[in-house]
Amino acid sequence: MFVTLLLIILILNCALLMVVVLLQSGKGGGLAAMGGGASTETFFGGRQAVTLLTKLSWWTGGIFLVISLVLAGVESREAAPRSVLEGQMQAPAPINLQPLPLNVEPAPGTEQTPPQPATPPGNR
């Protein structure tokens, strides 16, 4: 609810900021000079138009910056850092530590003889 309210305020602020910036006259006159005789200077008065539009642009720009930073902070706290592999990996199977019995049967036709102890080569 809070994030939605801030987003609505941010969108309205952006629209106001666009209008205020486009109404200001720059070096070439801008959109303010294209009013067909009803420019902002005659509407607001000579020097007063510049100060009002300049103050409005500074205020709307500042409000845009503050709301954007607040939204970025809120969103970063809501989204906890997670691993990409977290959802893909499964828990490993438990390891069985019991030794497996080896059932080695001799090949048919061979005798099983117990191993003889090795004698050193010099004692024959």
C-alpha positions in Angstrom: 0.0 0.0 0.0 2.8 2.4 0.9 4.8 1.6 -2.2 1.8 2.0 -4.4 1.1 5.4 -2.9 4.7 6.5 -3.4 4.6 5.3 -7.0 1.4 7.3 -7.8 3.0 10.4 -6.2 6.1 9.8 -8.3 4.2 9.5 -11.5 2.2 12.7 -10.9 5.5 14.5 -9.9 7.1 13.3 -13.2 4.2 14.7 -15.2 4.4 18.1 -13.4 8.2 18.1 -13.8 7.9 17.6 -17.6 5.4 20.4 -17.9 7.5 22.8 -15.9 10.7 22.0 -17.7 9.0 22.4 -21.1 7.4 25.7 -20.2 10.7 27.3 -19.4 12.3 29.3 -22.1 15.8 28.4 -23.0 18.2 30.1 -25.4 16.1 29.3 -28.4 12.8 30.2 -26.8 11.5 26.7 -26.3 7.9 25.8 -26.0 7.2 28.8 -23.9 7.8 31.1 -26.9 5.5 29.0 -29.2 2.3 30.0 -27.2 1.1 32.3 -30.0 1.5 35.6 -28.1 0.4 34.2 -24.7 3.8 33.3 -23.4 4.6 32.7 -19.7 6.1 36.2 -19.4 2.8 37.9 -20.1 0.9 35.4 -18.0 3.1 35.4 -14.9 4.9 38.8 -15.5 8.4 39.3 -16.7 10.9 38.3 -13.9 8.3 36.4 -11.9 7.8 33.7 -14.5 11.5 32.7 -14.4 11.6 32.5 -10.6 8.3 30.6 -10.3 9.2 28.0 -13.0 12.8 27.7 -11.8 11.6 27.1 -8.2 9.0 24.6 -9.4 11.6 22.7 -11.4 14.0 22.6 -8.5 11.2 21.4 -6.1 9.8 18.8 -8.4 13.3 17.5 -9.2 14.1 17.3 -5.5 10.8 15.5 -4.8 11.5 13.1 -7.6 15.0 12.3 -6.2 13.8 11.7 -2.7 10.9 9.5 -3.7 13.1 7.5 -6.0 15.6 6.9 -3.3 12.9 5.9 -0.8 11.4 3.4 -3.3 14.8 1.9 -4.0 15.5 1.5 -0.3 12.1 -0.1 0.3 12.4 -2.5 -2.6 16.0 -3.6 -1.6 14.8 -4.4 1.9 11.8 -6.4 0.7 13.9 -8.5 -1.8 16.3 -10.6 0.3 19.4 -11.6 -1.5 19.0 -15.2 -2.7 21.2 -17.6 -4.6 20.3 -18.4 -8.2 20.9 -22.1 -7.5 18.7 -22.1 -4.4 15.6 -23.3 -6.2 17.4 -25.7 -8.5 19.5 -27.7 -6.1 18.0 -30.6 -4.2 19.2 -31.8 -0.8 21.9 -34.5 -1.1 21.1 -38.0 -0.2 22.4 -39.2 3.2 25.7 -41.0 3.0 25.7 -44.7 4.1 28.8 -45.3 6.1 28.3 -49.1 6.4 30.9 -51.1 4.4 29.4 -53.1 1.6 30.3 -56.8 1.7 32.4 -58.0 -1.2 31.1 -61.2 -2.6 33.9 -62.3 -4.9 33.6 -65.8 -6.1 36.5 -67.6 -7.7 36.3 -68.5 -11.4 35.2 -72.0 -12.1 38.1 -74.6 -12.3 40.6 -72.6 -10.2 41.7 -73.4 -6.7 41.8 -71.0 -4.0 45.2 -71.0 -2.3 46.0 -68.9 0.7 48.6 -66.3 -0.1 52.2 -67.2 0.9 54.4 -64.9 2.8 57.0 -63.3 0.7 60.6 -64.3 1.4 63.4 -61.9 0.9 65.5 -62.7 -2.2 68.7 -63.3 -0.4 67.4 -66.0 2.1 66.9 -69.0 -0.4 
